[in-house]
Amino acid sequence: MLTKYIQKALDRARYELLEDGRYYGEIKLCPGVWAQGNTLEGCRAELQEVLEEWLVLKIRDRNPVPAIGGTRPYRGTLQPAKVA
């Protein structure tokens, strides 16, 4: 489920070539998820890492995440794990 969500989010990423020759990428549906890289592929890899970290924090804090392409990794109502 997370892999599918990440892929759909990355499919919606927008990239631009900056004046200094570096690349900038962002996923507008995921506020704060952006990255820069020396190459387009480097920017994409960094963007994926930022997205994964963003998701981990959202899940940890039980914050909702936007549905992307009909996919959502969870609905923001996770319950804490019970420790035996």
ABEGO torsion letter per residue (X at the ends): XAAAAAAAAAAABBBBBBAAGBBBBBBAABBGBBBBBABAAAAAAAAAAAAAAAAAAAAAAGBBBBBBGGBBABAGABBBBBBX
